[in-house]
Amino acid sequence: MPFLSMRSSAKAAIWPVFFLLVSLSASAANSTEVSVASESTKVSEQATFSEDAVFDETIVAAKVYMPKLPPVSRSAAIYLTLENHSDKAVTLTGVTTPAAHHAMIHQTIEEDGMAKMRHQDRLVIPAQGKLVFQPGSYHIMLMGLDRALINAPFELTLEFAHRSPMTLTVKPAQ
């Protein structure tokens, strides 16, 4: 069952507002330009990225960012790029964090004119390839946020099949 559904017209109206809020809130200092394309509009946002995390010299978590949250938000999304520098595919099986009661891997899809988020039990990062988490696609969804932890840098642990977990630090946009 999808977590969130909305009509395409509502989705098209919400994305530009979301990116406007993110771009207004991101710090101009120490930021990198990110371009994100949605259905009909290419939007550019400023985002402050966390440091790249390297695991076992084979897995790299790059461009980790979490957009600024409204004070009343009960959920948050985290975006990143996972790079696999090994000769074997790697399977991401889950995520955890002390900053939220639930952390899940989701994919946003459009079905019958509706945008829906679907939980993903596992995602494969191809050998010598990458997996991109970005708005309108894969993302890490945090629900039941711990307000004492979510507004400062916090740990996020990525869980893999047949590999030790990888812990990285997420710096929320201020």
Secondary structure by P-SEA (a helix, b strand, c coil): cccccccaaaaaaaaaaaaaaaaaacccccbbbbbbbccccbbbbbbbbccccccccccccccccccccccccccbbbbbbbbbcccbbbbbcccccccccbbbbbbbbbcccbbbbbbbcccccccccccccccccbbbbbccccccccccbbbbbbbbccccbbbbbbbccc
